[in-house]
Amino acid sequence: MKDLDYGYNVKYAELPNNVKIAYVDEGKGKETILFIHGLGSYIPAWKKNIDELSKKYRCIAIDLPGYGKS
């Protein structure tokens, strides 16, 4: 699903067994918020939260394996 438009610069982390996890890393605050979606969702579900909270916090959101761009 690489053609999905998230509105963010998507990065990838490679885990053991060649598993790739897509994630976004927005904001530069001293504290970090990690967003993990539920069943049937993906990073854009957090867009409104990330857009607002990244003004004060570092926001990292991941696509779990098999969802979105992971």
Backbone torsions as a table, in degrees:
resi	resn	phi	psi	omega
1	MET	NA	39.7	-177.8
2	LYS	-66.2	-15.9	-178.1
3	ASP	-85.7	-0.2	177.2
4	LEU	-66.6	136.3	178.5
5	ASP	-99.2	113.3	-178.3
6	TYR	-94.2	-18.6	-175.8
7	GLY	80.1	7.0	178.3
8	TYR	-133.9	162.8	172.8
9	ASN	-78.1	110.3	-177.7
10	VAL	-87.2	131.9	177.7
11	LYS	-114.0	169.0	-178.6
12	TYR	-132.3	139.8	172.5
13	ALA	-115.1	132.8	179.1
14	GLU	-100.3	124.5	-179.4
15	LEU	-101.7	172.0	176.5
16	PRO	-54.9	157.2	-179.6
17	ASN	65.0	27.7	177.3
18	ASN	59.2	30.8	175.9
19	VAL	-86.0	125.2	177.7
20	LYS	-105.5	131.7	177.9
21	ILE	-113.6	124.7	175.0
22	ALA	-83.3	141.2	176.8
23	TYR	-151.2	159.9	172.1
24	VAL	-120.7	149.4	-178.2
25	ASP	-135.3	102.2	-175.2
26	GLU	-121.5	148.1	177.6
27	GLY	86.1	165.8	-175.7
28	LYS	-138.5	27.1	-179.3
29	GLY	-68.8	168.5	178.7
30	LYS	-70.4	-28.8	-179.9
31	GLU	-104.5	151.9	-176.8
32	THR	-117.9	137.7	173.5
33	ILE	-112.9	129.6	178.6
34	LEU	-106.5	123.6	-179.6
35	PHE	-103.3	122.8	178.0
36	ILE	-124.6	117.8	-176.0
37	HIS	-74.5	165.6	176.4
38	GLY	-96.6	-170.0	-177.9
39	LEU	-58.7	132.0	175.3
40	GLY	74.6	22.3	-178.9
41	SER	-127.6	-177.2	178.1
42	TYR	-163.5	179.1	-171.6
43	ILE	-47.1	-46.9	-177.1
44	PRO	-58.2	-15.9	175.7
45	ALA	-61.6	-22.8	-178.4
46	TRP	-97.7	3.5	-171.3
47	LYS	-51.6	-51.2	-178.4
48	LYS	-62.1	-39.2	178.7
49	ASN	-65.8	-47.5	-178.8
50	ILE	-63.8	-43.6	-179.2
51	ASP	-56.9	-41.3	-178.5
52	GLU	-81.4	-48.9	-174.5
53	LEU	-71.1	-24.9	-179.5
54	SER	-69.1	-8.5	175.2
55	LYS	-69.8	-25.6	-177.8
56	LYS	-124.2	-17.9	-173.8
57	TYR	-129.7	157.5	168.1
58	ARG	-81.5	125.8	-177.2
59	CYS	-116.9	122.3	177.3
60	ILE	-118.3	127.3	177.4
61	ALA	-126.1	139.2	-178.6
62	ILE	-119.3	153.8	166.8
63	ASP	-98.7	119.3	177.3
64	LEU	-63.9	156.5	-179.8
65	PRO	-53.5	131.6	179.2
66	GLY	90.4	-1.1	-179.4
67	TYR	-121.8	148.9	176.3
68	GLY	54.1	-123.2	-177.4
69	LYS	-96.3	4.2	178.1
70	SER	-86.5	NA	NA
